[in-house]
Amino acid sequence: MPDSRSADQVECQNCRIRFVRKSPTGRRPKYCSAQCRSAAFRVRSADSEEADFSREAERIGQAVATRARMVAQSSSLPVPSWPLEPLRHSVALKRELDDFIAVSVREALDRGARWEDIAAVTSMTVSQLQGQYSTVQVSKAVEARRGRRPRQPVVPAAEVAPKPAAAGDGPDGQSPPGWGGRDALARALSHLQRFSGQPVRAVAIQAGLSPSYIYRFTAGERHPSWTTVRDFVLACDGDPDDLVDLWNAANGQEQQTPPDAGFDAVLARFQGAIRGLHLAEARPDPDILINALPNGHRHEGAVIKSVLAPSPARQAGQLSWEATEALTEALHGDSDRIHRHWTALRAVAPRPSILTQAFG
C-alpha cells in the first residue's frame, strides 16, 4: 500500500522543499509558507517586466546621450558664475549610467549571458552582481524611473493644437517625442534663468514652483507642461512666445496657424521660433550667425539681426529661404519646422513697394 504520508507531501514551488499539507482534502497548496507565497509573487511581478528591459535600455540610452551633450555644453561655457553647472550635469549623467548598467545586466542575462561573463566585464563578483542586479532590484529601479516621467501636459487649446501621432515604435504604437526637442527646450529654459540674473529660488517664488522642480526641468530630467513653462518664462522676464515652438517640438506637436491669422500673429510665431533656437544655443553673437550665411545672402544680415531682437521684425517677411535655412542650421534647429513658419509668413507678408524694390 502507498505511504499516506508521502501522498500528503507537496513540493513548494518557491523554495523546492517538500512539506506535509495540513489538510488531506481541498486544493493542494503550492507554497510551504506565506513568506514563500509572497516571494513567488514578487518574482512573478518582476518577470513580467523583463520584456520591457530592452525597451527601457533604449530609453535610458537616449537620456544618457542627452545628459552627455549637456555635460559637454556646460563645460564649454566660460562663465565663472556657473561653476557648479558641469558638476551638476555630471552627477545626473552618472545616475543615468547606473540605471543603464542595471537594465543592461538583465538584458544580457535574458540573451543568454552568464553571471560569470558579466562579472568579467564589470569587474564585480558574481555575488555582488546577483545582489545588486537581481530581477526584483532592477524592476524597482525601472518602476522608480517611470514614476519620474512627465505626465501628459495640459495645454490650452487656443495656444497649441496637437498633431496626430504617426504609427511608430513608441510604447503605445506611437512615435515618442524627439529627445533632441526636449534637449533644446531644457537648454533654453536653463539659459533664460541665467540671463535673467535671478537666483533659482527667486524665480521659483514668482512662478509658484519649487526650486527642485526648476532644477529638474532645466536639466532635462523632467518635462514641464506649457503652463509651467509660461509661468517660468514670465518670472524670468522673458517672452513666452519664444518658447512655444520649442515646447511643441519637444511634445511632437504643431502649432496650427488659423486661416484668418494676420501678419502680426504669423510674424510673432516665426520670430518666436527663431528666437527660441537662439536662446537654446545661449544667444550666440548675431555676427557669427551672419557669417555662416551663403555669400550671396549676407546682405540679409540686418534682417536677421532684427529677427533676433525683441521687437517685431516687420522686414522678416522678405527674408529668403536660403538665408533662413542657413540660420536654422547654425542654430541646430529643425529646418522642416522653420520652413512651415517661413512659408506661412511669406503668404501673408506685405509685398515691398516698387520704390523699395528699386532702392532697397
Helices and strands as residue ranges (DSSP letters): H 4-7, E 9-11, E 18-20, H 34-47, G 50-52, H 53-75, H 85-110, H 115-122, H 126-132, H 135-148, H 179-196, H 200-207, H 211-218, H 226-235, H 241-250, H 263-280, H 286-291, G 295-300, H 301-308, G 314-318, H 321-330, H 335-348, H 354-359
